[in-house]
Amino acid sequence: MSKRLVWLLGSFASVGLIVPVQALQESTGDRGIAAQRLHQAPYNLIGRKIGLGQVEVGRPGKFGLDKTPSAALRSVVVTGVFLQDSPAKANSNLDSHASMVAMVMVSQDKALTGVAPGARLYSSAIGSLRHGGQPEECLSAQHIALQNGGDVRAINFSFGEPLRRDPRPDPILDGNALLTRCVDWSSRVHNTLYVVAGNQGSGGIPIPTDNFNGINVASSTPREDGFTKLDFSNLSDVPEGIGRSLILREINVGPRRSIGLVAPGSQITVYNLQGQAVPVMGTSFAAPHVVGTVALLQEFGDRQLASNAPQWTTDARRSEVMKAILLNSADKLKDPGDGRYLGMSRTLHTKENDTWLEGDAAQDPKIPLHMQIGTGHLNAYRAYQQFSPGQWSASAPVPPIGWDYGTVVVNRVQDYVLEKPLKEGTYAALTLAWHRLVELNDESNTGLFTVGDSFHDRGLNDLNLYLLPLDAQTTEESICSSVSEVDSVEHIFCPIPQTGRYKIRVEYRTQMNEPTQAYALAWWTATQK
């Protein structure tokens, strides 16, 4: 098997059959992520002018530069194509996988429309693996982050590095691979959300799924009621059996979880380079659903900023805000119609047919993310509902749904008082996201990564998240909490024990780098009518 195939193993599979062309429309429709609803009036969101990025082994074709073998592929409008940090040469490094991933994000085809057909996509091919590795991959990512005037809101990684190619002695998934540190550095410096195809085990592509600052995505498969089941190709739960030693090498060391979200990744129909409609599967095709959703949300945010809408600042463009919005609005359990589950549209099942409530993340305050499904299934329309109320600071009572980008000082707290009583028996969803601080060892003194440079990990400050009765004074009085000591996200989904007033508390518990920590907070609650 070639090195290139091994590099993609576990992330992508294709079936060489011509099939009906409805599957991408299904994954972007109400049975999938409900992005099509946002394409239509009154929302009219297609990602206009929003910069998105893609880094892969190869690249999609660009009309006017490459000879496109099929008119269907001309619908995949790519704004810029590169080989690492240089302009791509005509008809070089073209790749079906990269083209199909790009199609999920930005296809303008009437039969197979992407999530954000109006977005500007910039794509870099890494090229031959014989002459490249993580430094060249970092160089490519940095170059993409600098496109669109340095304003690329999200970058798709439907590729990765196997541990056996990592040059460290006895490498493990501890966040210290060069590419992983690069992703966390670029997330902060370039303010872009990296969305990474979750590793799927069996010799797959685990680096950089041990990142802190991005989102790793698992894939769902359709059932009669839509995309409601984790696909069996995803990484196993707690490793057991004869494959335990292999799978353990592909899971983050310690208690830190990898997967943040689930998105459609099975029975997705796209065009290959020959213009054939083929079904594909894998987390490679789940991740671009998330990236495209970022473009829809960011178009809305920019529209609000342009109109000087109240409660909107450029904080809406922060990558931490997008992460908190997407995670907090995810579907876990279908609402029965009484608002108990905050209007969620589906019940997502694990490979064992359990739900989020049966997982340890629902039981243990130190575990914010479910091993298999993170916080749940991507829902673009619910993400819009989470994002659209705008930014609300802790300086005054806040509405039932909202978000903030704020700061907290070590050994201090920020309390967000909810302005209305919460209803007994309903659930509250709260998500807190912040960055690990990775800095560039800038040997070239240019402020840019160059091959030969390295990164310095200054660590992750420890923040905690609580939901407390309004009159509570200490965190010991909280009704639920998320207090991981190792994750860069805290997440709460818990029932309200009795109708009353509550507050959300962000606590800066332990300092590892700077004494002031920026964070994004998203909340969704149900009030007493």
SULJO-V536784 format. One record per residue. N is the residue number from 0. SS is DSSP state (helix for helix, strand for strand, loop for the rest). PHI is phi in whole degrees, 0 to 359 (none if undefined). D_FIRST is the distance of its C-alpha to the first C-alpha in Angstrom with 2 decimals. Layout:
# SULJO-V536784
n=N ss=SS phi=PHI d_first=D_FIRST
n=N ss=SS phi=PHI d_first=D_FIRST
This chain:
# SULJO-V536784
n=0 ss=loop phi=none d_first=0.00
n=1 ss=loop phi=291 d_first=3.81
n=2 ss=helix phi=300 d_first=6.64
n=3 ss=helix phi=297 d_first=8.26
n=4 ss=helix phi=292 d_first=6.49
n=5 ss=helix phi=299 d_first=6.78
n=6 ss=helix phi=298 d_first=10.19
n=7 ss=helix phi=261 d_first=11.24
n=8 ss=loop phi=303 d_first=10.19
n=9 ss=loop phi=90 d_first=13.60
n=10 ss=loop phi=257 d_first=15.41
n=11 ss=loop phi=207 d_first=14.98
n=12 ss=strand phi=218 d_first=14.80
n=13 ss=strand phi=227 d_first=16.42
n=14 ss=strand phi=250 d_first=18.25
n=15 ss=loop phi=281 d_first=18.92
n=16 ss=loop phi=232 d_first=22.63
n=17 ss=loop phi=274 d_first=25.70
n=18 ss=loop phi=227 d_first=27.78
n=19 ss=loop phi=303 d_first=31.02
n=20 ss=loop phi=256 d_first=30.89
n=21 ss=loop phi=263 d_first=32.69
n=22 ss=helix phi=292 d_first=29.98
n=23 ss=helix phi=294 d_first=29.79
n=24 ss=helix phi=297 d_first=33.57
n=25 ss=helix phi=289 d_first=33.56
n=26 ss=helix phi=289 d_first=31.48
n=27 ss=helix phi=267 d_first=33.77
n=28 ss=loop phi=272 d_first=36.89
n=29 ss=loop phi=294 d_first=39.05
n=30 ss=loop phi=283 d_first=36.68
n=31 ss=loop phi=250 d_first=34.06
n=32 ss=loop phi=255 d_first=35.06
n=33 ss=loop phi=62 d_first=38.36
n=34 ss=helix phi=287 d_first=37.63
n=35 ss=helix phi=300 d_first=39.23
n=36 ss=helix phi=298 d_first=42.51
n=37 ss=helix phi=283 d_first=42.44
n=38 ss=helix phi=293 d_first=41.84
n=39 ss=loop phi=265 d_first=45.15
n=40 ss=loop phi=297 d_first=48.77
n=41 ss=loop phi=270 d_first=50.22
n=42 ss=loop phi=277 d_first=47.16
n=43 ss=loop phi=53 d_first=45.68
n=44 ss=loop phi=252 d_first=42.71
n=45 ss=loop phi=229 d_first=39.68
n=46 ss=loop phi=87 d_first=38.76
n=47 ss=loop phi=308 d_first=40.92
n=48 ss=loop phi=67 d_first=40.60
n=49 ss=loop phi=275 d_first=38.30
n=50 ss=strand phi=279 d_first=35.54
n=51 ss=strand phi=237 d_first=32.04
n=52 ss=strand phi=233 d_first=28.90
n=53 ss=strand phi=213 d_first=25.16
n=54 ss=strand phi=233 d_first=22.53
n=55 ss=strand phi=209 d_first=18.88
n=56 ss=loop phi=297 d_first=16.10
n=57 ss=loop phi=245 d_first=17.80
n=58 ss=strand phi=216 d_first=21.19
n=59 ss=loop phi=284 d_first=23.23
n=60 ss=loop phi=284 d_first=25.51
n=61 ss=loop phi=239 d_first=29.11
n=62 ss=strand phi=298 d_first=31.88
n=63 ss=loop phi=96 d_first=33.95
n=64 ss=loop phi=251 d_first=31.25
n=65 ss=strand phi=254 d_first=28.39
n=66 ss=loop phi=282 d_first=28.71
n=67 ss=loop phi=274 d_first=28.07
n=68 ss=loop phi=287 d_first=27.14
n=69 ss=loop phi=218 d_first=28.82
n=70 ss=helix phi=297 d_first=32.09
n=71 ss=helix phi=299 d_first=30.66
n=72 ss=helix phi=286 d_first=28.40
n=73 ss=helix phi=291 d_first=31.56
n=74 ss=helix phi=286 d_first=32.53
n=75 ss=strand phi=270 d_first=29.95
n=76 ss=loop phi=275 d_first=32.27
n=77 ss=loop phi=252 d_first=30.65
n=78 ss=loop phi=284 d_first=33.27
n=79 ss=strand phi=212 d_first=31.29
n=80 ss=strand phi=230 d_first=27.88
n=81 ss=strand phi=218 d_first=26.73
n=82 ss=strand phi=250 d_first=24.18
n=83 ss=loop phi=55 d_first=24.61
n=84 ss=loop phi=248 d_first=28.43
n=85 ss=strand phi=235 d_first=29.19
n=86 ss=strand phi=302 d_first=29.87
n=87 ss=loop phi=290 d_first=26.99
n=88 ss=loop phi=272 d_first=27.34
n=89 ss=loop phi=304 d_first=27.73
n=90 ss=loop phi=62 d_first=24.73
n=91 ss=loop phi=249 d_first=22.31
n=92 ss=loop phi=60 d_first=19.39
n=93 ss=strand phi=291 d_first=20.01
n=94 ss=loop phi=210 d_first=17.56
n=95 ss=helix phi=298 d_first=17.98
n=96 ss=helix phi=300 d_first=17.04
n=97 ss=helix phi=298 d_first=19.66
n=98 ss=helix phi=295 d_first=22.09
n=99 ss=helix phi=290 d_first=21.97
n=100 ss=helix phi=295 d_first=22.49
n=101 ss=helix phi=300 d_first=25.33
n=102 ss=helix phi=299 d_first=26.80
n=103 ss=helix phi=300 d_first=27.33
n=104 ss=helix phi=282 d_first=29.29
n=105 ss=helix phi=229 d_first=31.40
n=106 ss=strand phi=303 d_first=31.25
n=107 ss=strand phi=255 d_first=34.76
n=108 ss=loop phi=297 d_first=34.05
n=109 ss=loop phi=293 d_first=36.92
n=110 ss=loop phi=275 d_first=34.86
n=111 ss=loop phi=233 d_first=31.96
n=112 ss=strand phi=271 d_first=33.61
n=113 ss=loop phi=285 d_first=31.82
n=114 ss=loop phi=292 d_first=33.29
n=115 ss=loop phi=227 d_first=34.95
n=116 ss=loop phi=294 d_first=35.38
n=117 ss=loop phi=262 d_first=37.91
n=118 ss=loop phi=283 d_first=35.90
n=119 ss=strand phi=262 d_first=34.86
n=120 ss=strand phi=256 d_first=31.11
n=121 ss=strand phi=243 d_first=29.79
n=122 ss=strand phi=231 d_first=26.08
n=123 ss=strand phi=239 d_first=24.28
n=124 ss=strand phi=268 d_first=20.86
n=125 ss=loop phi=283 d_first=19.50
n=126 ss=loop phi=92 d_first=17.69
n=127 ss=loop phi=301 d_first=15.25
n=128 ss=helix phi=285 d_first=13.70
n=129 ss=helix phi=293 d_first=14.30
n=130 ss=helix phi=241 d_first=17.97
n=131 ss=loop phi=209 d_first=18.39
n=132 ss=loop phi=194 d_first=18.33
n=133 ss=helix phi=298 d_first=20.89
n=134 ss=helix phi=300 d_first=23.91
n=135 ss=helix phi=291 d_first=22.69
n=136 ss=helix phi=293 d_first=21.79
n=137 ss=helix phi=294 d_first=25.32
n=138 ss=helix phi=301 d_first=26.83
n=139 ss=helix phi=296 d_first=25.35
n=140 ss=helix phi=297 d_first=26.67
n=141 ss=helix phi=300 d_first=30.04
n=142 ss=helix phi=298 d_first=30.35
n=143 ss=helix phi=294 d_first=29.80
n=144 ss=helix phi=297 d_first=32.32
n=145 ss=loop phi=270 d_first=34.86
n=146 ss=helix phi=284 d_first=34.77
n=147 ss=helix phi=56 d_first=37.48
n=148 ss=helix phi=68 d_first=40.06
n=149 ss=helix phi=74 d_first=38.29
n=150 ss=loop phi=232 d_first=38.48
n=151 ss=strand phi=251 d_first=35.07
n=152 ss=strand phi=279 d_first=35.63
n=153 ss=strand phi=207 d_first=32.08
n=154 ss=strand phi=233 d_first=28.53
n=155 ss=strand phi=266 d_first=25.45
n=156 ss=strand phi=245 d_first=22.28
n=157 ss=loop phi=261 d_first=19.60
n=158 ss=loop phi=205 d_first=16.98
n=159 ss=loop phi=180 d_first=16.93
n=160 ss=strand phi=247 d_first=15.76
n=161 ss=loop phi=287 d_first=14.30
n=162 ss=helix phi=300 d_first=16.92
n=163 ss=helix phi=293 d_first=14.96
n=164 ss=helix phi=267 d_first=15.19
n=165 ss=loop phi=286 d_first=18.88
n=166 ss=loop phi=284 d_first=21.16
n=167 ss=loop phi=293 d_first=23.82
n=168 ss=loop phi=291 d_first=24.48
n=169 ss=loop phi=48 d_first=23.48
n=170 ss=loop phi=294 d_first=22.67
n=171 ss=loop phi=223 d_first=23.73
n=172 ss=loop phi=272 d_first=24.35
n=173 ss=loop phi=244 d_first=27.91
n=174 ss=loop phi=85 d_first=28.11
n=175 ss=loop phi=249 d_first=28.03
n=176 ss=loop phi=297 d_first=24.70
n=177 ss=helix phi=301 d_first=25.64
n=178 ss=helix phi=294 d_first=24.02
n=179 ss=helix phi=295 d_first=25.76
n=180 ss=helix phi=296 d_first=29.03
n=181 ss=helix phi=299 d_first=28.60
n=182 ss=helix phi=300 d_first=28.34
n=183 ss=helix phi=290 d_first=31.45
n=184 ss=helix phi=295 d_first=33.30
n=185 ss=helix phi=295 d_first=32.64
n=186 ss=helix phi=308 d_first=33.61
n=187 ss=helix phi=279 d_first=37.01
n=188 ss=helix phi=289 d_first=37.64
n=189 ss=loop phi=259 d_first=36.50
n=190 ss=loop phi=49 d_first=37.50
n=191 ss=loop phi=228 d_first=34.40
n=192 ss=strand phi=269 d_first=32.73
n=193 ss=strand phi=276 d_first=29.00
n=194 ss=strand phi=243 d_first=27.35
n=195 ss=strand phi=244 d_first=23.96
n=196 ss=strand phi=296 d_first=21.55
n=197 ss=loop phi=296 d_first=21.91
n=198 ss=loop phi=298 d_first=19.08
n=199 ss=loop phi=244 d_first=18.18
n=200 ss=loop phi=79 d_first=17.18
n=201 ss=loop phi=57 d_first=14.53
n=202 ss=loop phi=83 d_first=12.56
n=203 ss=loop phi=275 d_first=13.51
n=204 ss=loop phi=236 d_first=15.24
n=205 ss=loop phi=289 d_first=18.59
n=206 ss=strand phi=273 d_first=19.96
n=207 ss=loop phi=252 d_first=22.44
n=208 ss=loop phi=290 d_first=23.32
n=209 ss=loop phi=266 d_first=25.77
n=210 ss=loop phi=290 d_first=27.91
n=211 ss=loop phi=256 d_first=31.59
n=212 ss=loop phi=265 d_first=32.84
n=213 ss=loop phi=259 d_first=30.49
n=214 ss=strand phi=232 d_first=29.65
n=215 ss=strand phi=264 d_first=26.47
n=216 ss=strand phi=240 d_first=26.07
n=217 ss=strand phi=264 d_first=25.04
n=218 ss=strand phi=244 d_first=24.87
n=219 ss=strand phi=252 d_first=27.41
n=220 ss=strand phi=235 d_first=27.50
n=221 ss=strand phi=283 d_first=30.61
n=222 ss=strand phi=235 d_first=33.27
n=223 ss=loop phi=302 d_first=36.68
n=224 ss=loop phi=262 d_first=38.07
n=225 ss=strand phi=106 d_first=35.30
n=226 ss=strand phi=282 d_first=32.34
n=227 ss=strand phi=233 d_first=33.66
n=228 ss=strand phi=227 d_first=30.90
n=229 ss=strand phi=298 d_first=28.04
n=230 ss=loop phi=289 d_first=24.83
n=231 ss=loop phi=291 d_first=23.27
n=232 ss=loop phi=284 d_first=19.83
n=233 ss=loop phi=289 d_first=21.49
n=234 ss=loop phi=306 d_first=21.51
n=235 ss=loop phi=298 d_first=23.80
n=236 ss=loop phi=286 d_first=27.36
n=237 ss=loop phi=309 d_first=28.67
n=238 ss=loop phi=298 d_first=25.95
n=239 ss=loop phi=218 d_first=26.97
n=240 ss=loop phi=85 d_first=25.78
n=241 ss=loop phi=293 d_first=23.11
n=242 ss=loop phi=270 d_first=20.62
n=243 ss=helix phi=303 d_first=23.38
n=244 ss=helix phi=295 d_first=22.26
n=245 ss=helix phi=292 d_first=18.81
n=246 ss=helix phi=294 d_first=20.47
n=247 ss=helix phi=300 d_first=23.31
n=248 ss=loop phi=291 d_first=21.14
n=249 ss=loop phi=248 d_first=20.26
n=250 ss=loop phi=238 d_first=23.94
n=251 ss=loop phi=308 d_first=26.54
n=252 ss=loop phi=292 d_first=28.55
n=253 ss=loop phi=74 d_first=32.07
n=254 ss=loop phi=276 d_first=33.55
n=255 ss=loop phi=292 d_first=32.30
n=256 ss=loop phi=271 d_first=30.53
n=257 ss=loop phi=256 d_first=27.66
n=258 ss=strand phi=287 d_first=28.02
n=259 ss=strand phi=254 d_first=30.98
n=260 ss=strand phi=218 d_first=30.80
n=261 ss=strand phi=242 d_first=29.35
n=262 ss=strand phi=216 d_first=28.94
n=263 ss=strand phi=302 d_first=27.87
n=264 ss=loop phi=212 d_first=24.14
n=265 ss=loop phi=227 d_first=23.93
n=266 ss=loop phi=58 d_first=25.02
n=267 ss=strand phi=268 d_first=25.27
n=268 ss=strand phi=261 d_first=25.71
n=269 ss=strand phi=220 d_first=24.95
n=270 ss=strand phi=270 d_first=24.61
n=271 ss=loop phi=274 d_first=21.39
n=272 ss=loop phi=295 d_first=21.78
n=273 ss=loop phi=272 d_first=23.19
n=274 ss=loop phi=82 d_first=25.84
n=275 ss=loop phi=274 d_first=24.88
n=276 ss=strand phi=277 d_first=25.68
n=277 ss=strand phi=232 d_first=22.73
n=278 ss=strand phi=278 d_first=22.59
n=279 ss=strand phi=231 d_first=20.09
n=280 ss=strand phi=212 d_first=19.93
n=281 ss=loop phi=130 d_first=19.13
n=282 ss=helix phi=293 d_first=20.88
n=283 ss=helix phi=305 d_first=19.69
n=284 ss=helix phi=258 d_first=22.49
n=285 ss=helix phi=283 d_first=24.92
n=286 ss=helix phi=304 d_first=25.25
n=287 ss=helix phi=294 d_first=26.54
n=288 ss=helix phi=298 d_first=29.25
n=289 ss=helix phi=289 d_first=30.57
n=290 ss=helix phi=300 d_first=30.45
n=291 ss=helix phi=299 d_first=32.30
n=292 ss=helix phi=297 d_first=34.86
n=293 ss=helix phi=304 d_first=35.62
n=294 ss=helix phi=297 d_first=36.59
n=295 ss=helix phi=297 d_first=38.97
n=296 ss=helix phi=295 d_first=40.63
n=297 ss=helix phi=289 d_first=40.93
n=298 ss=helix phi=298 d_first=42.55
n=299 ss=helix phi=297 d_first=45.07
n=300 ss=helix phi=300 d_first=45.66
n=301 ss=helix phi=295 d_first=46.26
n=302 ss=helix phi=296 d_first=48.60
n=303 ss=helix phi=295 d_first=50.57
n=304 ss=helix phi=295 d_first=50.81
n=305 ss=helix phi=295 d_first=52.01
n=306 ss=loop phi=266 d_first=54.73
n=307 ss=loop phi=55 d_first=55.83
n=308 ss=loop phi=296 d_first=55.36
n=309 ss=loop phi=295 d_first=56.68
n=310 ss=loop phi=69 d_first=54.30
n=311 ss=loop phi=233 d_first=51.66
n=312 ss=loop phi=227 d_first=50.67
n=313 ss=helix phi=293 d_first=47.68
n=314 ss=helix phi=301 d_first=46.41
n=315 ss=helix phi=300 d_first=44.95
n=316 ss=helix phi=270 d_first=42.25
n=317 ss=loop phi=293 d_first=41.17
n=318 ss=helix phi=295 d_first=37.57
n=319 ss=helix phi=295 d_first=38.94
n=320 ss=helix phi=295 d_first=41.18
n=321 ss=helix phi=300 d_first=38.38
n=322 ss=helix phi=298 d_first=36.45
n=323 ss=helix phi=296 d_first=39.57
n=324 ss=helix phi=298 d_first=40.43
n=325 ss=helix phi=295 d_first=37.08
n=326 ss=helix phi=290 d_first=36.87
n=327 ss=helix phi=287 d_first=40.52
n=328 ss=loop phi=270 d_first=40.65
n=329 ss=loop phi=296 d_first=37.71
n=330 ss=strand phi=282 d_first=38.51
n=331 ss=loop phi=242 d_first=38.84
n=332 ss=loop phi=223 d_first=41.55
n=333 ss=loop phi=293 d_first=43.21
n=334 ss=loop phi=291 d_first=46.74
n=335 ss=loop phi=285 d_first=49.38
n=336 ss=loop phi=111 d_first=51.57
n=337 ss=loop phi=253 d_first=53.73
n=338 ss=loop phi=82 d_first=51.66
n=339 ss=loop phi=303 d_first=50.72
n=340 ss=loop phi=255 d_first=47.04
n=341 ss=loop phi=61 d_first=47.79
n=342 ss=loop phi=75 d_first=47.10
n=343 ss=loop phi=299 d_first=43.42
n=344 ss=loop phi=260 d_first=42.05
n=345 ss=loop phi=208 d_first=39.61
n=346 ss=loop phi=260 d_first=38.92
n=347 ss=loop phi=266 d_first=35.31
n=348 ss=strand phi=251 d_first=33.98
n=349 ss=loop phi=284 d_first=31.41
n=350 ss=loop phi=295 d_first=29.02
n=351 ss=loop phi=267 d_first=31.99
n=352 ss=loop phi=70 d_first=34.33
n=353 ss=loop phi=279 d_first=36.18
n=354 ss=loop phi=249 d_first=37.47
n=355 ss=helix phi=301 d_first=37.70
n=356 ss=helix phi=292 d_first=41.07
n=357 ss=helix phi=276 d_first=39.71
n=358 ss=loop phi=277 d_first=37.30
n=359 ss=helix phi=290 d_first=38.23
n=360 ss=helix phi=296 d_first=38.39
n=361 ss=helix phi=279 d_first=41.43
n=362 ss=loop phi=253 d_first=43.07
n=363 ss=loop phi=249 d_first=42.38
n=364 ss=loop phi=300 d_first=43.69
n=365 ss=loop phi=276 d_first=41.30
n=366 ss=loop phi=239 d_first=38.22
n=367 ss=loop phi=276 d_first=38.15
n=368 ss=loop phi=239 d_first=34.82
n=369 ss=strand phi=291 d_first=33.60
n=370 ss=loop phi=306 d_first=30.35
n=371 ss=loop phi=267 d_first=28.73
n=372 ss=loop phi=237 d_first=30.75
n=373 ss=strand phi=59 d_first=32.28
n=374 ss=loop phi=260 d_first=35.60
n=375 ss=loop phi=135 d_first=34.78
n=376 ss=strand phi=262 d_first=33.70
n=377 ss=loop phi=305 d_first=34.00
n=378 ss=loop phi=221 d_first=37.14
n=379 ss=helix phi=298 d_first=37.89
n=380 ss=helix phi=292 d_first=41.44
n=381 ss=helix phi=294 d_first=42.24
n=382 ss=helix phi=297 d_first=40.78
n=383 ss=helix phi=298 d_first=43.28
n=384 ss=helix phi=298 d_first=46.01
n=385 ss=helix phi=290 d_first=45.14
n=386 ss=helix phi=280 d_first=45.10
n=387 ss=helix phi=295 d_first=48.07
n=388 ss=loop phi=294 d_first=50.96
n=389 ss=loop phi=90 d_first=50.24
n=390 ss=strand phi=269 d_first=50.65
n=391 ss=loop phi=227 d_first=53.26
n=392 ss=loop phi=276 d_first=54.14
n=393 ss=loop phi=280 d_first=55.64
n=394 ss=loop phi=283 d_first=59.01
n=395 ss=loop phi=211 d_first=60.24
n=396 ss=loop phi=305 d_first=59.51
n=397 ss=strand phi=247 d_first=56.30
n=398 ss=loop phi=287 d_first=55.66
n=399 ss=loop phi=296 d_first=53.72
n=400 ss=strand phi=233 d_first=50.51
n=401 ss=strand phi=178 d_first=49.53
n=402 ss=strand phi=205 d_first=47.62
n=403 ss=strand phi=209 d_first=48.43
n=404 ss=strand phi=241 d_first=47.01
n=405 ss=strand phi=224 d_first=49.18
n=406 ss=strand phi=226 d_first=49.57
n=407 ss=strand phi=219 d_first=50.78
n=408 ss=strand phi=262 d_first=52.23
n=409 ss=loop phi=307 d_first=51.38
n=410 ss=loop phi=66 d_first=53.52
n=411 ss=loop phi=239 d_first=54.64
n=412 ss=strand phi=226 d_first=53.87
n=413 ss=strand phi=238 d_first=53.87
n=414 ss=strand phi=254 d_first=55.38
n=415 ss=strand phi=251 d_first=54.88
n=416 ss=strand phi=274 d_first=57.76
n=417 ss=strand phi=284 d_first=57.03
n=418 ss=loop phi=288 d_first=60.02
n=419 ss=loop phi=237 d_first=60.29
n=420 ss=loop phi=297 d_first=60.39
n=421 ss=strand phi=269 d_first=57.22
n=422 ss=loop phi=271 d_first=57.57
n=423 ss=loop phi=305 d_first=57.44
n=424 ss=loop phi=89 d_first=54.49
n=425 ss=loop phi=277 d_first=52.32
n=426 ss=strand phi=257 d_first=49.19
n=427 ss=strand phi=246 d_first=48.66
n=428 ss=strand phi=246 d_first=45.28
n=429 ss=strand phi=225 d_first=45.07
n=430 ss=strand phi=222 d_first=42.21
n=431 ss=strand phi=239 d_first=42.40
n=432 ss=strand phi=224 d_first=39.73
n=433 ss=loop phi=209 d_first=39.90
n=434 ss=loop phi=257 d_first=37.83
n=435 ss=loop phi=290 d_first=36.61
n=436 ss=loop phi=265 d_first=38.07
n=437 ss=strand phi=246 d_first=35.53
n=438 ss=strand phi=242 d_first=36.97
n=439 ss=strand phi=276 d_first=35.62
n=440 ss=strand phi=277 d_first=36.42
n=441 ss=loop phi=274 d_first=37.45
n=442 ss=loop phi=295 d_first=37.49
n=443 ss=loop phi=274 d_first=38.06
n=444 ss=loop phi=57 d_first=40.90
n=445 ss=loop phi=248 d_first=39.86
n=446 ss=loop phi=81 d_first=39.16
n=447 ss=loop phi=240 d_first=35.61
n=448 ss=loop phi=288 d_first=32.34
n=449 ss=loop phi=231 d_first=31.19
n=450 ss=loop phi=302 d_first=28.31
n=451 ss=loop phi=113 d_first=29.77
n=452 ss=loop phi=285 d_first=31.68
n=453 ss=strand phi=222 d_first=31.25
n=454 ss=strand phi=232 d_first=32.67
n=455 ss=strand phi=245 d_first=35.30
n=456 ss=strand phi=270 d_first=35.31
n=457 ss=loop phi=267 d_first=38.95
n=458 ss=loop phi=96 d_first=38.23
n=459 ss=loop phi=241 d_first=38.96
n=460 ss=loop phi=295 d_first=42.56
n=461 ss=strand phi=261 d_first=43.28
n=462 ss=strand phi=252 d_first=44.77
n=463 ss=strand phi=233 d_first=45.92
n=464 ss=strand phi=227 d_first=46.93
n=465 ss=strand phi=222 d_first=49.85
n=466 ss=strand phi=242 d_first=51.84
n=467 ss=strand phi=233 d_first=55.47
n=468 ss=strand phi=302 d_first=58.84
n=469 ss=loop phi=303 d_first=60.74
n=470 ss=loop phi=271 d_first=63.32
n=471 ss=loop phi=290 d_first=60.89
n=472 ss=loop phi=254 d_first=61.21
n=473 ss=loop phi=237 d_first=58.42
n=474 ss=helix phi=292 d_first=54.77
n=475 ss=helix phi=296 d_first=55.81
n=476 ss=helix phi=268 d_first=57.43
n=477 ss=strand phi=293 d_first=54.23
n=478 ss=strand phi=273 d_first=53.40
n=479 ss=strand phi=197 d_first=49.65
n=480 ss=strand phi=206 d_first=47.53
n=481 ss=strand phi=225 d_first=44.06
n=482 ss=loop phi=226 d_first=44.09
n=483 ss=loop phi=299 d_first=40.59
n=484 ss=loop phi=263 d_first=40.72
n=485 ss=loop phi=231 d_first=37.08
n=486 ss=loop phi=265 d_first=36.10
n=487 ss=loop phi=262 d_first=36.87
n=488 ss=strand phi=217 d_first=37.89
n=489 ss=strand phi=239 d_first=40.61
n=490 ss=strand phi=217 d_first=40.95
n=491 ss=strand phi=235 d_first=43.81
n=492 ss=strand phi=219 d_first=44.23
n=493 ss=strand phi=215 d_first=47.37
n=494 ss=strand phi=280 d_first=50.54
n=495 ss=loop phi=275 d_first=53.88
n=496 ss=loop phi=288 d_first=56.36
n=497 ss=loop phi=203 d_first=59.49
n=498 ss=loop phi=299 d_first=60.59
n=499 ss=strand phi=171 d_first=61.47
n=500 ss=loop phi=270 d_first=60.67
n=501 ss=strand phi=222 d_first=57.60
n=502 ss=strand phi=220 d_first=55.93
n=503 ss=strand phi=258 d_first=52.43
n=504 ss=strand phi=241 d_first=52.17
n=505 ss=strand phi=255 d_first=49.63
n=506 ss=strand phi=240 d_first=50.05
n=507 ss=strand phi=263 d_first=48.84
n=508 ss=strand phi=273 d_first=48.71
n=509 ss=strand phi=226 d_first=47.08
n=510 ss=loop phi=268 d_first=46.70
n=511 ss=loop phi=245 d_first=43.71
n=512 ss=loop phi=223 d_first=44.21
n=513 ss=loop phi=277 d_first=46.73
n=514 ss=loop phi=284 d_first=49.82
n=515 ss=strand phi=245 d_first=49.43
n=516 ss=strand phi=241 d_first=46.35
n=517 ss=strand phi=280 d_first=45.53
n=518 ss=strand phi=208 d_first=44.16
n=519 ss=strand phi=244 d_first=43.67
n=520 ss=strand phi=232 d_first=45.26
n=521 ss=strand phi=235 d_first=45.04
n=522 ss=strand phi=221 d_first=47.24
n=523 ss=strand phi=215 d_first=47.96
n=524 ss=loop phi=228 d_first=50.94
n=525 ss=loop phi=242 d_first=53.32
n=526 ss=strand phi=260 d_first=57.05
n=527 ss=loop phi=287 d_first=60.12
n=528 ss=loop phi=280 d_first=61.47
